[in-house]
Amino acid sequence: MEVTGKITKILEKVTGQKKDGSGDWVKQSFTLETSEQYNNLYCFELFGEEKVENFNKYNSIGQDVKVDFNVSTNEWKGKYFTSLQAWKVFKAEPDTTAINAATAKIDATFEPAGDLNTPQDDLPF
């Protein structure tokens, strides 16, 4: 899935030890607000040292980003927990829709005159 919005908060890193004792894990959450009227606040989770480091290196609060993510639900003792696991965060492209619409309008208004050196035989008489 994919969503675009503005980073509003970057939460503290959370670390712990892997179950098998082979090392540590790290995760970090951040919130994103979209321009939608309803359901416009998302809290994403990044898991893994490399993803957390890259996120902190290239992103900051107030930045417009596009997030690719998976929805994950786990069951524990009859209760269900859902998380939004971001796997790719990158800068959002500026909205070019308005620019493209203006360009199309200009292109439709002006038509090329053609070759002016060629005689035209379209006289009515």
C-alpha positions as a Markdown table, in Angstrom:
| # | Residue | x | y | z |
|---|---|---|---|---|
| 1 | Met | 0.0 | 0.0 | 0.0 |
| 2 | Glu | 1.0 | 3.6 | -0.4 |
| 3 | Val | 0.2 | 6.9 | 1.2 |
| 4 | Thr | 1.6 | 10.5 | 0.8 |
| 5 | Gly | 1.6 | 13.1 | 3.6 |
| 6 | Lys | 3.7 | 15.3 | 5.9 |
| 7 | Ile | 5.8 | 13.9 | 8.8 |
| 8 | Thr | 4.3 | 15.3 | 12.0 |
| 9 | Lys | 6.3 | 13.4 | 14.7 |
| 10 | Ile | 9.3 | 11.1 | 14.9 |
| 11 | Leu | 9.2 | 9.0 | 18.0 |
| 12 | Glu | 12.1 | 7.6 | 20.0 |
| 13 | Lys | 13.9 | 4.4 | 19.0 |
| 14 | Val | 13.0 | 1.2 | 20.8 |
| 15 | Thr | 15.5 | -1.5 | 21.2 |
| 16 | Gly | 15.5 | -5.0 | 22.6 |
| 17 | Gln | 17.3 | -8.4 | 22.4 |
| 18 | Lys | 16.3 | -11.0 | 19.9 |
| 19 | Lys | 14.5 | -14.1 | 21.2 |
| 20 | Asp | 17.4 | -16.4 | 20.1 |
| 21 | Gly | 20.0 | -14.1 | 21.8 |
| 22 | Ser | 21.8 | -13.5 | 18.5 |
| 23 | Gly | 21.8 | -9.7 | 18.9 |
| 24 | Asp | 19.6 | -6.7 | 19.3 |
| 25 | Trp | 16.7 | -5.3 | 17.3 |
| 26 | Val | 15.7 | -1.7 | 16.8 |
| 27 | Lys | 12.4 | -0.1 | 15.7 |
| 28 | Gln | 11.2 | 3.5 | 15.3 |
| 29 | Ser | 7.8 | 5.0 | 14.8 |
| 30 | Phe | 6.7 | 8.2 | 13.0 |
| 31 | Thr | 3.4 | 9.8 | 12.3 |
| 32 | Leu | 2.2 | 11.1 | 9.0 |
| 33 | Glu | -0.7 | 13.4 | 8.3 |
| 34 | Thr | -2.4 | 13.5 | 4.9 |
| 35 | Ser | -4.6 | 16.1 | 3.3 |
| 36 | Glu | -7.7 | 13.8 | 3.5 |
| 37 | Gln | -10.7 | 15.0 | 5.4 |
| 38 | Tyr | -11.2 | 11.8 | 7.4 |
| 39 | Asn | -8.7 | 9.2 | 8.6 |
| 40 | Asn | -5.8 | 11.4 | 7.8 |
| 41 | Leu | -3.3 | 10.4 | 10.6 |
| 42 | Tyr | -1.1 | 7.3 | 10.3 |
| 43 | Cys | 1.5 | 5.9 | 12.7 |
| 44 | Phe | 4.2 | 3.9 | 10.8 |
| 45 | Glu | 6.8 | 1.6 | 12.2 |
| 46 | Leu | 10.3 | 1.0 | 10.8 |
| 47 | Phe | 12.0 | -2.2 | 11.9 |
| 48 | Gly | 15.7 | -2.9 | 11.5 |
| 49 | Glu | 18.9 | -0.9 | 12.1 |
| 50 | Glu | 19.5 | 0.0 | 8.4 |
| 51 | Lys | 15.9 | 1.3 | 7.8 |
| 52 | Val | 15.9 | 3.4 | 11.0 |
| 53 | Glu | 19.3 | 4.9 | 10.2 |
| 54 | Asn | 18.3 | 5.8 | 6.6 |
| 55 | Phe | 15.0 | 7.3 | 7.8 |
| 56 | Asn | 16.7 | 9.5 | 10.3 |
| 57 | Lys | 19.5 | 10.5 | 7.8 |
| 58 | Tyr | 17.1 | 11.7 | 5.0 |
| 59 | Asn | 13.8 | 12.7 | 6.8 |
| 60 | Ser | 12.7 | 15.3 | 9.2 |
| 61 | Ile | 9.5 | 16.7 | 10.8 |
| 62 | Gly | 7.4 | 18.8 | 8.3 |
| 63 | Gln | 8.8 | 17.0 | 5.2 |
| 64 | Asp | 6.4 | 15.7 | 2.6 |
| 65 | Val | 7.0 | 12.0 | 1.9 |
| 66 | Lys | 5.5 | 9.0 | 0.2 |
| 67 | Val | 5.4 | 5.8 | 2.3 |
| 68 | Asp | 5.1 | 2.2 | 0.9 |
| 69 | Phe | 3.9 | -0.1 | 3.7 |
| 70 | Asn | 2.3 | -3.3 | 4.7 |
| 71 | Val | -0.5 | -3.8 | 7.2 |
| 72 | Ser | 0.4 | -6.5 | 9.8 |
| 73 | Thr | -2.0 | -8.0 | 12.4 |
| 74 | Asn | -0.9 | -10.3 | 15.2 |
| 75 | Glu | -3.0 | -12.2 | 17.7 |
| 76 | Trp | -2.0 | -12.6 | 21.3 |
| 77 | Lys | -4.2 | -14.3 | 23.9 |
| 78 | Gly | -7.4 | -13.5 | 22.0 |
| 79 | Lys | -6.5 | -9.9 | 21.3 |
| 80 | Tyr | -5.5 | -8.5 | 17.9 |
| 81 | Phe | -2.8 | -5.9 | 17.3 |
| 82 | Thr | -2.4 | -4.1 | 13.9 |
| 83 | Ser | 0.7 | -2.2 | 12.8 |
| 84 | Leu | 1.6 | -0.3 | 9.7 |
| 85 | Gln | 5.1 | -1.5 | 8.7 |
| 86 | Ala | 6.9 | 1.0 | 6.4 |
| 87 | Trp | 9.4 | -0.6 | 4.1 |
| 88 | Lys | 10.1 | 2.4 | 1.9 |
| 89 | Val | 10.0 | 6.1 | 2.7 |
| 90 | Phe | 11.0 | 8.7 | 0.1 |
| 91 | Lys | 10.4 | 12.4 | -0.7 |
| 92 | Ala | 7.1 | 13.1 | -2.3 |
| 93 | Glu | 7.2 | 14.5 | -5.8 |
| 94 | Pro | 5.5 | 18.0 | -6.2 |
| 95 | Asp | 2.0 | 17.8 | -7.6 |
| 96 | Thr | 2.4 | 18.3 | -11.3 |
| 97 | Thr | -1.3 | 17.9 | -12.1 |
| 98 | Ala | -2.0 | 21.7 | -12.1 |
| 99 | Ile | 1.2 | 22.4 | -14.1 |
| 100 | Asn | 0.2 | 19.7 | -16.7 |
| 101 | Ala | -3.4 | 21.1 | -16.9 |
| 102 | Ala | -2.1 | 24.6 | -17.6 |
| 103 | Thr | 0.3 | 23.4 | -20.2 |
| 104 | Ala | -2.5 | 21.4 | -22.0 |
| 105 | Lys | -4.7 | 24.5 | -22.0 |
| 106 | Ile | -1.9 | 26.6 | -23.6 |
| 107 | Asp | -1.2 | 24.0 | -26.1 |
| 108 | Ala | -4.9 | 23.8 | -27.1 |
| 109 | Thr | -5.1 | 27.6 | -27.5 |
| 110 | Phe | -2.2 | 28.1 | -29.8 |
| 111 | Glu | -2.0 | 26.1 | -33.0 |
| 112 | Pro | 1.0 | 26.2 | -35.3 |
| 113 | Ala | 0.6 | 28.4 | -38.4 |
| 114 | Gly | 2.2 | 25.9 | -40.7 |
| 115 | Asp | 4.8 | 26.7 | -43.4 |
| 116 | Leu | 4.3 | 30.4 | -44.3 |
| 117 | Asn | 6.5 | 30.1 | -47.5 |
| 118 | Thr | 4.1 | 27.6 | -49.2 |
| 119 | Pro | 1.3 | 29.3 | -51.2 |
| 120 | Gln | -2.1 | 28.5 | -49.9 |
| 121 | Asp | -4.9 | 27.7 | -52.5 |
| 122 | Asp | -7.8 | 28.0 | -50.1 |
| 123 | Leu | -9.2 | 31.3 | -51.4 |
| 124 | Pro | -13.0 | 31.4 | -51.8 |
| 125 | Phe | -12.9 | 32.9 | -55.4 |
